[in-house]
């Protein structure tokens, strides 16, 4: 099975499987199979792309293929990500946002740095190919912070990388981002939305409300990711910096809370200049929960007997707290049964790992988690029917080509220069790539001298 192998073919199979699965679910969550519009198919394809890139990002962080598959599917099937189709430009950025994070994680390893560092500028610019996007800016900020942390604090092997190549990569990345925003070659397919209230994205199956309820906020990462995040925190996981990613998770709700509190006056301050920030900042909550959930699940599957008290405590808290979730400021408590069912089912399933055995338990867990992920996505059916129709493919392509041809030629100097420099840098790095070390001549002579006459070569 592709989720348990260790070769490249298994990884390709896992990416293909997650792409087909997420695309099918999100396409059905649009207008159904019979009336699938171009807009819903476009949104489903972007969600599938985001799931595949999130899978690769988690693999770059060192997570197992099994865990990365489940968490990547949770990222692509997030109801919030499906509702982001109301802002096609931001949905495109959310789909490609894990790409710069993956490249920043790959450069954290000395053995892979020569291969990935030359292409960092293009990874930074990828989320901006449809124009400026707040989610793209957040992803670029996180990736740049990770690179600066690697330069100043060293990497996984306590080897500090040379600062000049990293600084050059980030400088070229800034030029590539500016060029992508200026040209915006995909803007005709993914137009920019001037403003998007957070309540419209978090409404799920309900009509848009003037205020965000607690149940809608829980649906951004989903209860699957939140439950495994809580499991990892109770076990004091070893794979990631829990405090850092927990701050990232919480930071996504801060702009929405600031806008929702009238007496702060922030909606008329700096947030008025960034109208999309409160709605799009929830991406940080989604990616933070994905990283913490993947690390927590991996830690549990690797050493399920470590900190055995964490699982009973989480079981008790889930049984006591899950029935109260619909009562916490939910607009329609009777419609929040997927949240309660997800918590209770995971709390009852995970303790069965000892009886089932870890391999059989992983199979059962994969089936249950995928079933739980599909159910909340189906709650978007009434809302997704209001998506604006997308322009026909031929018209979008013609308008995009006409807009690109109408630009002055000097607009293309910077992007062509960045691509050329990245290619030359990659070629030079490949020619100077570290080779496998051979046995030193002195050691080889000593080995031959001590060997018997019949075994010498």
N, C-alpha and C positions, 0 to 999 in steps of 0.2 A: 504494500500500500504506500502511496506517495508521501503520506504524512509521517512515515516512520523511516524512510530510507535516508541515505546520507550522500547520494550522488547528485549530479547536476540534473539528470533526467527527472528525478523525484521532485526537485524544486520547480522545474518547468511544469510538471504535472500539477503540483499544488497551486501554482499561480493560475494556470488555465482553469482549474476546478473552481477556485474562488471567484474568478472573473465571471464565469458562466452562471454560478449560483447567485451572486449579488445582482448581476444584470437582469436575470430572470425575475427575482423577487421585486426589485425596484421598478421594473417595467410593469409588472402586474399591479404594484401599488400606485401606478399612475391612473390610467383609465381602464384597466383590465385588458385582457388579451384581445378582445374584439375591437375596442375603440382606442388602441394605442396610438397616440398622436406623435408627431415628430418631436415635440418638446419633452414628452415623457420618455421617449426612447433616448433622446440626447442626455437627459438627466440620469437615466439608468446606466448609460455607458460611462458617464463621468463617475458615478458612484462605484461602478465596478473597477475603473481605473484607480480610484482612491483606495479601494480595498487591496488591490494588488501592490500598490506602492507602499501602503502601510505594512503589508506583509514583508516586503523587502526591508523596510526600515527596522522592523523588529528583528529580522534575521541579522541585520548589520549590528544590532545591539547585543547579539549573542543569544537570543531566545531560540528555543527549539522550533522545528518546523510545525509540530502539532499545535503548540501554543500560538505561534504567529498566524497560523491558518484561522483559528477560532477568533482571535482578537482582530485580525484583518477583516474577517467577515462581519464582526460587530461594528467596526468602523464604517464599512460600506453600507450596512443595513441600518445605520442610525436613523431614527425618524427625523432628527434635526437635519441631517445631511440631505435626506430626501426632500424636506420642506425648503431647503436652500435653493431648490430649482426656481424659486421666485426671483432669485438674483443670479442669473446664469454666469456672470463674470466671477462672482465669489464662489460659486460651486466649482467652476473650472480651477480656481486657485486652491480650493480645499482638496480637490482631487490630486493636484500636483504638489501640494505642500509637503508631504512626506519625503519628496525627492531631495531637496537640499538637506533635510535632517539625515537622510541615509548617507549622503556624501560626507557630511560632517562626521558621522559615526565611523565611516570607512577610513577616513584619514586619521582616526585615533589609533590605528594599528600601524606600526612601522613597516610591516611586511607588505601592506596594501597601499601605503601612502603614495608611492611613486606612480601607482596606476590611477588613483582617484583624484589627487590634488589638481592635476591640469584641467580637469573638466568641472571643477567647482563653480567657476563663473557661469557656465551654461545651466548648471543645476539651480543656481540662485535666480536666474532670469526666467526659468521655465514657468513659474506660476503667474508671471506678468505678461505672457504672450497675448492675452486678451485685453490688456490695459491694466491700469493700476487697480489693485485689489487689497483690501485690508488684511485678508487672510494671508496673502502672499507676503505682505510686509511683516506680519507676525512670524511667519515661517522663516523668512530671511533673518529676522532679529534673533530667533532662537538658534539658527544654524551658526550665525556669526558669533554669538555668545559661546556656543560649544567650541568653536575654533579658537577663540581667545582663551578659553579655559584650558584647552590642550596646549597652547603655546606657553602659558604662564605656569601651569601646574604639572605639565608632563602628561603622557598618555598612559595606557594600561600597563605598559612595561616600564614605567617610571623613566622613560627616555623623552626628554624635551625635544620636540621637533625644531628645525631651524625656522626662525621667525620670518626671514626674508621671503621664502616661497609662500608661506601662509599669508603674509601681508600682501604680496603680489596677487595671489588668488582672490583675496577679498577686494582689492582695488579693481581688478578686472571684473569681479562680480558686480561692483557698483556701476561700472560703465555698461555692463551687459543689462542690468536692470533698467537703467535710464534709457538705453536703446530699445529695449522691449516695450517699455511704457510709451515711448515716442512713436514707434511704428505700429504696435498693437495689431499684428497681422491677423489675429483670430477674433478681433472685436466684432466683426459682422456676424459671427456664429454665436458669440456669447456677449450680448450687450450689457452695459453697465446700468445698474439700478441706482437712481439718485438717493433714495432713502428706503429703509426697511425697518419697521418697528420690531423690537424683539418679540413682542407678544404674537405677532403674525407668524414667526418661525416656530414658536413654542406652543402654538395652538393645537397641533396634532390633528385629531379628528374634530375638534370643536371649532366654531367660528372664532375669528380673532377677537380677543378680549383687550380692554384698555390696560390691564395689568397682567403680569406674569404670575402664574400660580406655581406652587412648589412641585406638583406632579409633572408639569410641563418641563421644569428644569431638570428633573430626574431622568426624563426621556432623552436628554441630549446625549449622554454616554450610554444610557440604558442600565437596567438593573444587573445585567450579566457582568458588565465591566465593573460596576460599583461593588458588587458582591465579592468578586475576586480581588479587587483593590483592598477591601476591608480584610480579607483573608491574609493578604500579603503584609498588611500593616500590623495585624495582630501577631504574625509570626516573625516580625522584624526582619524582613527579607534582606538578602545579601546582594542582589544583582544590580540594583539601581539606588541612586540617592533619593530616599523616600521624601525627605523634607523639600528638596528642590522641586520634584515633580508634583508633590501635593500643593505647593504654592502655585504652580502652573495650572493645576486643576481648579483651584479656588479662584484664581485671577480672572477666569472667563466670566464669572458672574458679577464681578465688581462694576463694570460699566452699566450693566442693566440695573443693578441695585442703585447706583448713583443717579440714573435717570428716573427711577421709580420713586425716589424720595424728593418731594417737591421743595422742601425747605432748604435743601442743599444748594439749589440754584445751578447745578452743574449742567443741566440740559441747555442752559443759555450761555454757558461758558465755553470751555474748550471742546466739549462734546458736540456743540452746535456746528463746529468746523469739521467734525468727523461723524456725520450722521449714521454711517454704517457700522461704527465701532461697537455700540452696544449689542447689535445683532450678531456680528461676525466674531466678536471676542469669545463666543461660546466654543469656537474651534479649539481654543487652548484647553478648555475643559474636556473636550472629546479626546484630544491627543494625550493629555496628561493621564486621563483614566485608562487609555489604551496601553500606555507604557507601564503604569503601575499594575494593571490587571495581568498583563503578560508576564511581568516579573514575579508577581505573586503566584500565578498558576504554575509557572515553571519551578519555582522554589518548592511548591507543595508536591509536584509530581517527582521531583528529584529526591527529596527527603521528606516523605509524608510523616515520618515519626518524629521529626524535629519539632520542638515546642508543641507537644500533643495537647496542651491545655487550650491552644488558640481555637481549635475546631469546636470543642464543646461550648466555649464562650460565644463564638459567632453563631452557633446553632441556637443558643438560648436567646441571644439578642434578636435574631431573625424571627423566631417564633413569637417573641413578645412585641417586636416593632413593626413587622410587615403588615398585620391587619390595621395598623394605625396610619399607614401611608395615605390612603384615600381621604382621610380626615384632615390632613395638613394643607389647608388652603386650596384644596382641589375644587374646581368649578363644577365638575360632574363626578362625584365620588363613585357612582355606580358604574362608570365606564373605565375605572382605573384598575380593573381586575388583572390585567397582564402584569402590572408591577408586583402585586401581592403574590400571584401565582409563580412568577419567576423566582422571587426570594424564597418562598416556601419549598419549591421543587429543588432548588439548588441546595438548600439546607438539609433536605432529606436525602439527596442523592450522594453528595460528597462523602459522608461518613461510611458509605457502602464500599469504599475502595478496598478495605481489608477483606471483605467477603467475596468480592468479585475478582480480586487480583488486579494489579496495576495496569496490565495490558488490556484486559477485558473492560476495566473501568474507563480507560481512555476512549474505547470505542463507544461505550454507552454515553459517556460525557459529551462526545462530539455530536451524537445524534440529538441528545436532549438540548444542548446549547443551540444548535442550528434551528431546532423547532421553536425554541423560545425567542430567537432573534427574528424569525419570520413573523410571528404573531403581532408584535407591536408595529411592524411595518405595514401590515394590513389595516391598521387603524387610520392610515393616512388617505384611504380611498375617497372619502367625501371632500377632503381639502384639496387634494392634488388635481381634481377636475377643474379647478379654477386657474390653472396655469395658462399664461399667455401663449398663443400659438407661435411656434418658431417659424422663421422664414424658410421657404424652400431652399434646398441645398444648392441648386443652380444659381438662384438669385444671390444668396449669401456669398458664394464663391465669386460670382461676377463682380459684386460690389466690393469685396475684399481686394481682388486683383486690381480693380480700377483705382481704389484708394491708395494702394501701394505704388502703382505706376505714376500717380499724380504727385507724389512726394518728390522733393529735390534730391538729387543724387547724393549730396553730402550727408543726407540722413543715413545712408547705408555704409558710410565709411567706418563708423565705430563698430557696428555689429560684425562686419566682415573682418575688421582688424582683430576683434576679440576671438572670433572663431579660428582665424589663422594662427594667432598666438597660442591658443589652446591646443590646436593640432600640432604645431611645432614643438610645444612644450611636452606634449604626450609622446611624440616621436623621440625627442631627446631623452626623456625619462625611460622609455622602453629600451633604448640603446645602452643606457647606463644602469639598467635594472640589476639588482643584486643577484648574483649567481650562487648556485649551491656550492658551499665551501668544500674543497677537496682535502684529502688527508695531507698534512704538511710533509715535506720531503724527509725531514729528520725522523718523524714518527714512522713513515713508511719504511725507511731504511732499517729502523730498529725492529720493526715487525718482520721484515724479510730475514734479518740476521738471526732472529730467535726461532724462525720457522724451521721445520725439518727439511732436509734436502729433497725429499720426495714430494713435499707440498708447496715448494717454491714455484712461482710462475714467471 
